[in-house]
Amino acid sequence: MTDTRRDPVADLRRIAFLLERAHEATYRVRAFRSAAAAVEKLDENELHERAEAGTLKKLQGIGDVTARCVAESLNGEEPVYLRRLEATAGTSVDEAGNALRALLKGDCHAHSDWSDGGSPIREMAEAARSIGHDYLVLTDHSPRLTVANGLSPERLRQQLDVVAELNAELAPFRILTGIEVDINEDGTLDQEPSLLERLDVVVASVHSKLRAPKDVMTKRMLRAIEDPNTDVLGHCTGRLVTGRESTGQGKRPESEFDADAVFAACAERGVAVEINSRPERLDPPKRLLRLAVEAGCHFAIDTDAHAPGQLDWQPYGCARAALCGVDPAMVINTWSADDLIAWTR
């Protein structure tokens, strides 16, 4: 039975408290404290009227997320945002992250020397097996990304034959067939649809025109998510937070897109949002990761590894997932290979 006497001001302040304790950005904490102050000034009747009319966001200091929290609180429900924070409040991030890492059975995003990785497929597979994985999804690049030696349809077909031979030798460990397919500027996928249908896992990522206007990028991403062959949305903002020493590439800001619309589409279409564990990416940012959690998305905690040692980078993603309240049951690579394939099919 719900508690109809919940206090939205107290709930907003509790969220701010938990964010402060988790060392979250000051601006995020301030957003909830400002919303609490704005709500506290309203009399009860006006507060309920605005919540019912959907006009809370018209008040200074209240945005989409805080308005949703207030509405849920007024309905006698613990706000989802608060519930996620409370779920991890009593557990250290390291402890929760380690527990999540122990549940992972594979990695859904890794590259070999067939595209821009540095090691052969077998070496990547053996390294994945050595750190306790049951499977590795091989996701070399698609042809449009020529700088990464992307796979033409002919080369991808050859790779499928190689993977079949290796699986016969490495069983019970499995290499799952896949691709990191470019999302073209019009939102189509950069590979033959009939070939994508043959693959176990398709990770779709934007690699070009990352500074496109928000509406253009949103439309591009939504079309890719609606493609029935898309299973995972890769590194959704495309950001680089530290730059890449190996290539001399510097930092890169986030792409702009309508996160609410994109994550709602992912939840509706059964497309997992990737939690990219590469230290220079850490994508999506925590604020967007929390939005994806609230939208009901599935997730894939991946390394985007380009070398064997990078396959052990998953703890970076697991720590951020735990901090943001990701439910392990919604992480597709906590599932067995058979269950994962049944879901992608």
C-alpha positions as MATLAB code, in Angstrom:
seq = 'MTDTRRDPVADLRRIAFLLERAHEATYRVRAFRSAAAAVEKLDENELHERAEAGTLKKLQGIGDVTARCVAESLNGEEPVYLRRLEATAGTSVDEAGNALRALLKGDCHAHSDWSDGGSPIREMAEAARSIGHDYLVLTDHSPRLTVANGLSPERLRQQLDVVAELNAELAPFRILTGIEVDINEDGTLDQEPSLLERLDVVVASVHSKLRAPKDVMTKRMLRAIEDPNTDVLGHCTGRLVTGRESTGQGKRPESEFDADAVFAACAERGVAVEINSRPERLDPPKRLLRLAVEAGCHFAIDTDAHAPGQLDWQPYGCARAALCGVDPAMVINTWSADDLIAWTR';
ca = [
       0.000    0.000    0.000;
       1.465    3.384   -0.971;
       2.071    6.088    1.584;
      -0.104    9.023    0.482;
       1.651   11.312    2.978;
       5.051   11.418    1.261;
       6.737   14.800    1.414;
       8.187   15.827   -1.973;
      10.454   18.413   -0.327;
      11.951   15.762    1.926;
      12.355   13.391   -1.010;
      14.172   16.026   -3.085;
      16.475   16.868   -0.204;
      17.188   13.201    0.433;
      18.208   12.811   -3.218;
      20.516   15.823   -2.905;
      22.034   14.348    0.260;
      22.721   10.998   -1.409;
      24.222   12.684   -4.467;
      26.524   14.719   -2.233;
      27.608   11.611   -0.381;
      28.406    9.943   -3.703;
      30.611   12.914   -4.714;
      28.349   13.825   -7.622;
      28.754   17.116   -9.472;
      27.724   20.191   -7.487;
      25.350   21.407  -10.206;
      23.369   18.168   -9.954;
      23.027   18.447   -6.185;
      22.029   22.097   -6.550;
      19.276   21.164   -9.017;
      17.492   19.042   -6.406;
      18.024   21.539   -3.593;
      16.682   24.356   -5.808;
      13.650   22.258   -6.697;
      13.027   21.542   -3.018;
      13.145   25.264   -2.251;
      10.727   26.034   -5.106;
       8.250   23.367   -4.010;
       8.427   24.485   -0.378;
       7.129   27.953   -1.369;
       3.909   26.564   -2.856;
       0.791   25.888   -0.876;
      -0.488   22.330   -1.021;
      -3.404   23.036   -3.360;
      -1.287   24.820   -5.962;
       1.337   22.069   -5.793;
      -1.225   19.353   -6.519;
      -2.894   21.416   -9.245;
       0.404   22.024  -11.011;
       1.368   18.359  -10.739;
      -1.945   17.263  -12.258;
      -1.739   19.880  -15.017;
       1.901   19.080  -15.780;
       3.011   22.683  -15.185;
       5.574   22.124  -12.438;
       8.371   22.651  -14.979;
       7.172   26.210  -15.558;
       8.394   27.118  -12.098;
      11.932   28.420  -11.808;
      14.195   25.781  -10.310;
      12.196   22.744  -11.451;
      13.173   20.669  -14.488;
      12.043   17.428  -16.112;
      13.663   15.062  -13.613;
      12.752   16.985  -10.474;
       9.165   17.503  -11.687;
       8.849   13.758  -12.197;
      10.157   13.145   -8.675;
       7.637   15.575   -7.201;
       4.745   14.010   -9.096;
       5.699   10.511   -7.965;
       6.049   11.680   -4.372;
       2.635   13.365   -4.443;
       1.160   10.082   -5.676;
       2.481    8.420   -2.534;
       5.269    6.653   -4.427;
       8.948    6.724   -3.636;
      10.481    8.582   -6.587;
      12.281    6.222   -8.946;
      15.384    8.436   -8.849;
      15.464    8.221   -5.064;
      14.822    4.494   -5.068;
      17.820    3.914   -7.341;
      20.063    5.973   -5.096;
      18.818    4.289   -1.920;
      19.445    0.866   -3.471;
      23.176    1.574   -3.557;
      23.425    3.872   -0.538;
      24.400    1.168    1.927;
      26.972   -0.485   -0.281;
      30.323    0.894   -1.318;
      30.710    1.501   -5.025;
      33.692   -0.855   -5.123;
      31.733   -3.636   -3.447;
      28.696   -3.236   -5.691;
      30.850   -2.909   -8.797;
      32.833   -6.026   -7.948;
      29.633   -7.976   -7.369;
      28.339   -6.907  -10.780;
      31.609   -7.791  -12.495;
      31.405  -11.281  -10.996;
      28.037  -11.753  -12.714;
      29.292  -10.885  -16.208;
      29.609  -13.895  -18.501;
      30.962  -12.125  -21.548;
      31.757   -8.923  -23.398;
      29.587   -7.632  -26.254;
      32.048   -5.226  -27.905;
      35.612   -6.156  -28.869;
      37.879   -5.720  -31.896;
      40.535   -7.859  -33.539;
      43.261   -7.200  -36.101;
      40.656   -7.759  -38.808;
      39.768   -4.082  -38.295;
      41.605   -1.701  -35.941;
      42.419   -4.088  -33.102;
      45.975   -5.149  -32.420;
      45.612   -8.903  -31.940;
      44.250  -11.940  -33.794;
      40.779  -13.274  -33.042;
      42.143  -16.361  -31.296;
      44.298  -14.299  -28.945;
      41.363  -12.076  -28.022;
      39.183  -15.124  -27.377;
      41.809  -16.870  -25.268;
      42.330  -13.696  -23.212;
      38.575  -13.418  -22.616;
      38.480  -17.048  -21.508;
      41.443  -16.492  -19.173;
      39.602  -13.776  -17.214;
      36.579  -15.997  -16.700;
      34.293  -15.177  -19.605;
      32.137  -17.818  -21.261;
      31.937  -15.894  -24.521;
      33.222  -12.889  -26.432;
      31.260  -11.018  -29.089;
      33.577  -10.111  -31.964;
      32.523   -6.677  -33.235;
      34.983   -5.409  -35.821;
      34.083   -2.242  -37.687;
      31.867   -1.911  -40.763;
      33.164   -0.809  -44.207;
      32.385    2.917  -43.977;
      35.013    3.359  -41.262;
      37.967    2.990  -43.619;
      40.381    4.521  -41.112;
      39.661    1.475  -38.909;
      39.942   -1.022  -41.793;
      36.223   -1.751  -41.609;
      34.999   -5.081  -42.955;
      33.428   -5.238  -46.391;
      30.591   -7.770  -46.781;
      33.060  -10.203  -48.365;
      35.590   -9.902  -45.522;
      32.851  -10.233  -42.905;
      31.656  -13.455  -44.537;
      35.230  -14.747  -44.428;
      35.431  -13.811  -40.755;
      32.277  -15.797  -40.009;
      33.955  -18.905  -41.437;
      37.068  -18.284  -39.320;
      34.950  -17.862  -36.184;
      33.133  -21.135  -36.870;
      36.466  -22.950  -37.098;
      37.782  -21.362  -33.911;
      34.613  -22.199  -31.993;
      35.073  -25.851  -32.873;
      38.518  -25.685  -31.262;
      37.753  -23.458  -28.255;
      34.497  -25.043  -27.061;
      32.863  -24.720  -24.582;
      34.078  -21.115  -24.844;
      32.257  -19.311  -27.648;
      33.054  -16.453  -29.958;
      29.736  -14.871  -30.859;
      29.506  -13.263  -34.271;
      28.922   -9.554  -34.371;
      29.854   -6.157  -35.724;
      30.182   -2.567  -34.608;
      28.212   -1.109  -37.471;
      28.376    2.568  -38.307;
      25.158    4.545  -38.069;
      25.109    6.430  -41.365;
      24.118   10.090  -41.480;
      20.585    9.130  -42.516;
      20.282    6.609  -39.665;
      20.693    3.488  -41.814;
      23.224    0.830  -40.851;
      26.499    0.465  -42.744;
      26.230   -3.185  -43.777;
      24.007   -5.440  -45.850;
      20.783   -6.108  -43.899;
      20.790   -9.797  -44.821;
      24.316  -10.108  -43.439;
      23.434   -8.274  -40.237;
      20.577  -10.737  -39.741;
      23.107  -13.587  -39.615;
      25.065  -12.075  -36.732;
      24.517  -12.857  -33.060;
      24.948   -9.262  -31.808;
      24.920   -5.955  -33.697;
      26.359   -2.916  -31.912;
      25.361    0.292  -33.737;
      27.478    3.404  -33.136;
      27.865    6.927  -34.470;
      31.433    7.709  -35.542;
      30.997   10.743  -37.812;
      29.470   14.236  -37.724;
      29.439   14.031  -33.934;
      28.835   17.784  -33.610;
      25.625   17.685  -35.651;
      22.657   19.710  -34.335;
      20.626   18.048  -31.596;
      17.549   17.402  -33.732;
      19.630   15.941  -36.570;
      21.531   13.595  -34.266;
      18.332   12.528  -32.491;
      16.616   11.640  -35.759;
      19.716    9.726  -36.892;
      19.917    7.690  -33.692;
      16.195    6.959  -33.546;
      16.186    5.527  -37.062;
      19.091    3.222  -36.168;
      17.368    2.097  -32.971;
      14.225    1.294  -34.957;
      16.203   -0.984  -37.295;
      15.319   -4.560  -36.273;
      18.973   -5.601  -36.631;
      20.222   -3.209  -33.936;
      20.841   -4.913  -30.587;
      23.102   -2.475  -28.715;
      23.521    1.303  -28.987;
      27.281    1.837  -28.714;
      29.005    4.703  -26.813;
      26.001    6.968  -27.300;
      27.594   10.410  -26.784;
      30.872    9.684  -28.559;
      32.750   11.688  -25.955;
      36.443   11.352  -25.093;
      37.109   12.495  -21.537;
      40.895   12.088  -21.465;
      42.007   11.818  -25.071;
      43.886    8.871  -26.534;
      47.616    8.732  -25.956;
      48.094    6.043  -28.603;
      46.724    8.216  -31.408;
      47.343   11.681  -30.045;
      43.608   12.340  -30.248;
      42.458   14.923  -27.722;
      39.325   15.262  -25.651;
      35.981   15.360  -27.428;
      32.694   16.772  -26.106;
      29.453   14.831  -26.014;
      27.181   14.700  -29.012;
      23.866   16.429  -28.381;
      20.629   14.475  -28.731;
      17.240   14.134  -27.048;
      18.211   11.584  -24.411;
      14.645   11.033  -23.185;
      13.476   10.169  -26.714;
      16.480    7.985  -27.506;
      16.338    5.976  -24.286;
      12.558    5.590  -24.518;
      13.040    4.167  -28.011;
      15.745    1.791  -26.755;
      13.435    0.539  -24.008;
      10.539    0.117  -26.425;
      12.536   -1.592  -29.187;
      14.622   -3.835  -26.940;
      17.950   -2.185  -27.741;
      20.526   -2.257  -24.948;
      22.400    0.914  -24.046;
      26.111    0.270  -23.917;
      28.045    1.214  -20.787;
      31.398    1.664  -22.470;
      34.216    0.902  -20.052;
      37.121    2.424  -21.980;
      38.804    4.887  -19.567;
      38.883    7.632  -22.206;
      35.179    7.189  -22.993;
      33.222    6.201  -19.850;
      30.124    6.646  -21.961;
      27.328    7.452  -21.245;
      27.957   10.064  -18.534;
      26.347    9.266  -15.203;
      23.481   11.730  -15.628;
      22.476   10.032  -18.901;
      23.048    6.572  -17.476;
      20.536    7.367  -14.743;
      18.050    8.572  -17.346;
      18.448    5.273  -19.199;
      17.855    3.361  -15.967;
      14.661    5.314  -15.322;
      13.543    4.708  -18.905;
      13.693    0.952  -18.292;
      16.547    0.202  -20.684;
      18.648   -2.909  -20.889;
      22.422   -2.443  -20.766;
      25.618   -4.050  -22.044;
      28.741   -3.412  -19.964;
      31.452   -3.603  -22.614;
      35.159   -2.878  -22.899;
      35.339   -1.888  -26.579;
      38.671   -3.696  -26.308;
      41.233   -3.330  -29.088;
      43.845   -5.486  -27.331;
      43.735   -8.507  -24.980;
      44.591   -6.641  -21.785;
      41.785   -4.168  -22.393;
      39.247   -6.961  -21.949;
      39.814   -6.544  -18.212;
      38.506   -2.964  -18.242;
      34.940   -3.991  -17.381;
      35.311   -2.999  -13.691;
      35.318    0.662  -14.811;
      31.891    0.221  -16.354;
      30.634   -1.920  -13.495;
      31.518    0.728  -10.912;
      29.565    3.378  -12.829;
      26.639    1.012  -13.351;
      26.504    0.252   -9.627;
      26.724    3.935   -8.735;
      23.780    4.706  -11.027;
      21.549    1.899   -9.766;
      21.670   -0.393  -12.798;
      19.821   -3.644  -12.068;
      22.136   -6.592  -12.874;
      19.152   -8.454  -14.320;
      18.937   -5.759  -17.015;
      22.557   -6.234  -18.075;
      22.476   -8.523  -21.105;
      25.995   -9.882  -20.652;
      25.122  -11.263  -17.231;
      23.107  -13.768  -19.286;
      24.337  -16.994  -20.846;
      25.293  -16.979  -24.514;
      22.136  -18.891  -25.397;
      19.903  -16.471  -23.506;
      21.680  -13.488  -25.053;
      21.230  -14.849  -28.573;
      17.583  -15.683  -27.908;
      17.086  -12.055  -26.862;
      18.869  -10.549  -29.867;
      16.973  -12.806  -32.255;
];
